[in-house]
């Protein structure tokens, strides 16, 4: 029997309403007890005095790039980055090469994570074969192999009839659909948010309507079919209002928001970039899809998370090699490497208790992950021994060159953030410690 106790910290477990100084005792990889002196007889202890202890973070939207794009990230490096960011479970999106549209592809991700990963990886399968939007993948086969959700992330399912069928099949399987809400006809050619910054920089813009039109369609299909749908990375005030209205009418819709859409605006594109010909300035590390929006959109996303319209925070961790970003803005890849900055960036916009809930029990509930890992996202007895230890007062400077992720692409380089993950326990063992 192996025992590990995390002692003397402020334990916050939103699922059980716990916010008190206590010990967390882990026995043979599972939570055994939470309470005063619960870990006094443990064979191994971690002193968490003055720190916050909570369930391990859960990321339901992450790009690990393997197989096919190992120069950007691997399951090994991505899960180490996850551990450094406090995440003990990450759900891997299927836009790999080949895509995760077969049982063999799902099994590859699971096996590689088990043999090389630092934390738990749960695969997300494709909605359509090859993410091409032409015909449904074998959703039953994917679910049976271990896919926890279906998504063509980055490639929206444009055909509404096909999306309707996907929702109907997914509902029968009890496996949710995650949709990248974007109308490609409206976003075509755009590289950042359509607004005064894009005009000043001479860059083609992506209007808010490109997202909102797709969110509205997806909500309508969810209402029509009675099937649940999860809206990935909402970024506009209009999208938040559509989701809020849909929930009020009883539509089975959930939504996530990224840390960067909670804390950054489209001004980040020009504020940290180097001067370009013509006196223009831009930072390709701030190029992301959906794009960074206006301050009003950021305020709406924060308000939506606080009032429950938006269910959870997800990183949309999208690592890229340096050559994908060190180029003209139009040619640069979209995405931010976000696992290692997610907690602190979220904390800059949202209170600590809400951040923890939005990174633990909430994302697990959105995808129904308890069907795959019992009591995930909690510190309940019998739950996985997954714990994150935080110093919410620590200040640190973002140095991308020190990231565990192969993707150093972040617009936060050189910035000072407050709130730091100082330890991550996965399955009762220390996966990372500062």
Buried (B, 14 or more C-beta within 10 A) or exposed (E): EEBBBBBBBBBBBBBBEBBEEBBBBBBEBBBBBBEEEBBEEBEBBBEBEEBBBBBBBBBBBBBBBBBEBBBBBBBBBBBBBBBBBBBBBBBBBBBBEBBBBBBEBBBBBBEBBEEBBBBBBBBBBBBBBBBEBEEBBBBBBBBEBBBBBBBBBBBBBBBEEBBBBBBBBBBEBEBBBBBBBBBEEBBEEBBBBBBEBBEEBEBBBBBBBBBBBBBBBBBBBBBEBEBBBBBBBBBBBBBBBBBBBBBEEEBBBBBBBBBBBBBBBBBBBBBBBEEBEEEBBBBBBBBBBBBBBBEEBBBBBBBBBBEEBBBBBBBBBBBBBEEBBEEEBEEBBBBBBBBBBBBBBBBBBBEBEBBBBBBBBBBBBBBBBBEBBEBBBBBBBEBBBBBBBBBBEBEBEBEBEEBBBBBBBBBBBEBEBEBBBBBBBBBBEBBBEE
